[in-house]
Amino acid sequence: MTGRTTTERSAAPAYRPGPAGERIAALLDRLRAGGGAHLVTGEPGGGRTAFLDFAARSHEAAGPVIRVRSDPSRAREAYAGLRALGRAVVRAGGAGAASRPDAWGDPPGTEPLPGADPITIGEALLTALQPAVGPVLVCVDDAHLWDAPSRAALGHAAARLHAAAGAADLGGGRVGLLVSVAGHRPVDRDFTGLPVLRLDPLAPADAAALLDEVTGVLVDPAVRDTLVAEAEGNPALLLALARRLSAPQLRGERLLPRPVADAETLTAAFGGHLTGLHPDRHALLLTVAAAVRASGGPETDAAAVLRAVALLGLRDARSWPDLVEAADGRLRLRSGLLGRALYATAPADRRRAVHLALARSLPAHDRLLVLLHRSWATTAPDPDLAAALAATASDPALAAPPDLRRTAHLRAAALSGDSALRAHSHTRAAEQALLGGHTAEAVRLLDTVREHPAPAAVRGRAELLRGTALLRDGPVDDARASFLLAARLLTPGDPTRAARATLAAADAAWAAGDAAGCLRILGEQGEAPDPYQATDLPTGPPAPHHRDPLHDYRTGMRAVLEARFDQAAAPLRRVLAHSVHADEPEHLLRSAAAALLLGDVAAARRAGARALAVARTLGSAALEPRALEYLAYAELRAGRHALARTHAEEGLREARRTGQRNTAAHHRAVLALTASIEGDPERRGDGETVEEHVAAALATARRHGLAQAGTLAQWAAARADLGRGRPREAADRLGLLVRPGPRRGHFAVWMLAVPCYVEAAALAGHPEDARAVVDDFALWAACGADPHATAQLLRCRALLAAAPDTADELYRQALDQHEDNASDYERARTELLYGKWLRRRRRLREARERLGAALIGFERSGARPWARQAAAELRANGAAADGRPTGELSRLTPQQLRIARQVAQGATNREVALSLSVSTRTVDYHLRNVFAALGVRSRVELARMVEQAEKSGAQL
């Protein structure tokens, strides 16, 4: 013990719904409105009692609440649980119970209905629960500890309530029932069939807020992150950890104890769940817990455990304890936290004996597991065992997840007697921690390397890893400094890693928006060996290659930054070609970045998808959110906003899970951009608003210096203003981002926002403000890196054109350019602006055609606020917004609709092409698709269908 805090303010803090808040609120609303029954389960200490308190408080205004807590001392007393519930019902004034209070009373052992079976008693319970006034909520806590007859009766009543939920009342009132049971054991068969609410671990933000609430001191951020990670989202363990530490430790003024969660702390949190076990059952559970601990995952091999049990002289495990889940020859602990507690509280000599038995029970090909168990069975430093562990864990041919390799390197460090070898093992462990998604632990391990002398090569690798961790979850300028230091330390003996560190420093400068710094780093001379080789320390010179992809990538990036786009294409194309057979996520991600620089979104999607698949195959959890980030950006550039949102939502979840706040900020920026098109959720609980995504992205961007993510988020906020019909606000936001000056946005992003700025400035009545940036945007459009840029440039020039004939022609050219890509949204924006322009010049028939096409395009792309704009313009033009094509014709794209209408009027393909300013081949292509979509075989049939649609009120 290191001292306890004396500033605790709450012994029972309130339940925090966290991300599941909307789902839980909906559940409680359903129970109030229509009754029913729900099972509540979760990890020990996970907040089931606090949840029932929360549910009771939320119900109090609607009707009575009946609370019953279990009494473990009366678990063997028949009907003790039911009598306790009956007394609570009588106290609450239940309509049915008031007529027969003696039926639920004392003396102990008395049956509520003598001679009746549990079903009959359950029916009587239903009658007793009927409220006299308003809906009633019944909360039964720890029902798994009730006696068997009471559980059976309660289970029958719960099943009846669940079946009748939302239907007619069973007897005059609505009854909602919440039954809490332990999640570390199978659900009793009495409660099978009930819907289950499993309480999730606390989200990191909620866990941090709970820690601040119960300590009452200003907790150091690093200490807070350590405690939150150690508690795994479990409130009981988090509170036990907080009670263990002194106020100076919480404030970061003194070192934390190691381990942070010791045996006494785990006992305080979970010890009550492990009492009363038979010695043989305890030993069996200890063997399973030790095997799972060494496996690097949540499960282990049942056969190996059984062999170890036999070596230990225990009785054969004919049935596994409730805490163990067995399936397909594998064993899993239902509660990993209870497994941790059981292992930590077992006597040290017993743990060593179990590990030795497991080492002897494993086959020879499981060499790493054998070595790990032997390491836990030893009591003194063992350099030979440490060397064997380090060598085996570093073997690239070994099929082992990062968590298992990390554990092996940590054990090697603990058994080594040499400080340099310990530093080397800690560095390797940090590398695997990063791959496994444990960013905070990786940084802690790297801190230990800094604290002790180590060779330059080891310190260089450690700084390279520190820079990687900071680039994902820290100030990017600090990441750049670590990368540059790593490059200096590694250059003499490991030029491959030195080159990787230099390029990573350029990545950090790119993220910070420092174009000059990025150029300086990329301009450093020196050929780098091939980076696409194994990441272990080199055993010899790298194999020569005809082309060096790392050098090509640096050359291409440098050309892009210097606006020499014509000279960037060749080296970046070579990077793509080199990655065709690459099978490492980092190399594929670099290829995706090159593809995005080239504007080859198809190649970017392919590389990102391959990187994601490989990361999942290798178990590299930390690389998944990065691969999803590239996929999301590629889909955004391609105009597939719904797919971009899907990738970003998954990426955000993975980034949060693996502690990558910077990566999460990029996913937030993508979500803000997609929400600026699709609009805010139509229903509460369906998602977050544009403003919420923007605020979350900017909070991290400002704290960590992420200029790229920050610029994207600000662009999203301005585009949302445009979609809502607020061009003046949009122009004010975007002016700072796109106009020349020190506050211009990120150098690789601001030009993407130029079309929005030109539109906003023109609609706000200040087109002159936008003229200066259009020429810069023309340079960007000419490089071909954005498939929409050419059409957007023509649209911008149309908005700024002084002569009507010039504007008219530019709008038509822009629409023709949109034919080269599949973005309904971008074309619809041009159609909308053109339609507005036509309407204001009283060309109403043409305006109706363009605005109708815009409405359909926005609806096809899910752009709700933009569709409302188009509908409003249609109404102002004198057409009903709901008079758009219906039935079969609604299958057609806007361009197909225009062609179908003209062909139905007798126009030839050549005449249609001249009218729409497109080629005859384009008309031929669209007309074939029209025939296929509508199922017609001739122009005559098409004319009849169009005529029928016009008669039924559809406007083409």
Salt bridges, closest charged atoms under 4 A:
GLU22 OE1 - ARG684 NH1 3.61
ASP29 OD1 - ARG32 NH2 2.33
ASP53 OD1 - ARG67 NH1 2.41
ASP53 OD1 - ARG69 NH2 3.69
GLU77 OE2 - ARG74 NH2 2.75
GLU77 OE2 - ARG83 NH2 2.34
ASP106 OD1 - ARG87 NH1 3.65
GLU123 OE2 - HIS156 NE2 2.83
GLU123 OE2 - ARG160 NE 2.84
ASP141 OD2 - ARG69 NH1 3.74
ASP142 OD1 - ARG48 NH1 2.75
ASP188 OD2 - ARG151 NE 3.80
ASP188 OD1 - ARG185 NH2 3.27
ASP190 OD2 - ARG151 NE 3.71
ASP200 OD2 - ARG23 NH2 3.61
ASP212 OD1 - ARG224 NH2 3.29
GLU213 OE1 - ARG16 NH2 2.23
GLU230 OE2 - ARG340 NH2 3.04
GLU232 OE2 - ARG340 NH1 2.65
GLU253 OE2 - ARG251 NE 2.99
ASP262 OD2 - ARG244 NH2 3.15
GLU264 OE2 - ARG4 NH2 3.95
ASP280 OD2 - ARG315 NE 3.19
GLU299 OE2 - ARG330 NE 3.34
GLU299 OE1 - ARG332 NH2 3.46
ASP366 OD1 - HIS365 ND1 3.40
ASP403 OD1 - ARG406 NH2 3.91
ASP403 OD1 - HIS438 NE2 3.03
GLU431 OE1 - ARG461 NH2 3.02
GLU441 OE1 - ARG406 NH1 2.74
ASP447 OD1 - ARG466 NH2 3.12
GLU463 OE2 - ARG450 NE 2.96
GLU463 OE2 - ARG466 NE 3.87
ASP473 OD1 - ARG661 NE 2.65
ASP477 OD1 - ARG480 NH2 3.03
ASP494 OD2 - ARG497 NH1 2.86
ASP507 OD2 - ARG590 NH1 2.96
ASP514 OD2 - ARG480 NH1 3.03
GLU527 OE2 - HIS551 ND1 3.70
ASP530 OD2 - HIS545 NE2 2.92
ASP552 OD1 - ARG574 NH2 3.01
GLU562 OE1 - ARG564 NH2 2.40
GLU584 OE1 - HIS587 NE2 3.33
GLU586 OE2 - ARG472 NH2 3.83
GLU586 OE2 - ARG626 NH1 2.91
ASP600 OD2 - ARG573 NH1 2.96
GLU624 OE1 - ARG616 NE 3.55
GLU629 OE2 - HIS666 ND1 3.71
GLU635 OE2 - ARG605 NE 3.62
GLU635 OE1 - ARG640 NE 2.83
GLU649 OE2 - ARG645 NH1 3.97
GLU650 OE2 - ARG616 NH2 2.31
GLU654 OE1 - ARG657 NH2 2.68
GLU678 OE1 - ARG645 NE 2.73
ASP680 OD2 - ARG724 NH2 3.04
GLU682 OE2 - ARG864 NE 3.45
ASP686 OD2 - ARG683 NE 2.99
GLU688 OE2 - ARG668 NH1 2.91
GLU691 OE2 - ARG724 NH1 2.59
ASP721 OD1 - ARG726 NH2 2.78
ASP721 OD2 - ARG733 NE 2.72
GLU759 OE1 - ARG829 NH2 2.60
GLU768 OE2 - HIS766 ND1 3.74
ASP776 OD2 - ARG744 NH2 3.63
ASP808 OD1 - ARG812 NE 3.64
ASP808 OD2 - ARG843 NH2 2.88
GLU819 OE2 - ARG827 NH1 2.68
GLU819 OE1 - HIS926 NE2 2.87
ASP824 OD2 - ARG860 NE 3.23
GLU826 OE1 - ARG795 NH1 3.21
GLU831 OE2 - ARG827 NE 3.31
GLU831 OE1 - ARG850 NH1 3.63
GLU831 OE2 - ARG898 NH1 2.68
GLU846 OE1 - ARG812 NH2 3.83
GLU846 OE2 - ARG843 NE 2.99
GLU859 OE1 - ARG884 NE 2.95
GLU873 OE1 - ARG839 NE 2.91
GLU873 OE1 - ARG840 NH1 3.51
GLU888 OE1 - ARG891 NH1 3.19
GLU947 OE2 - LYS951 NZ 3.56
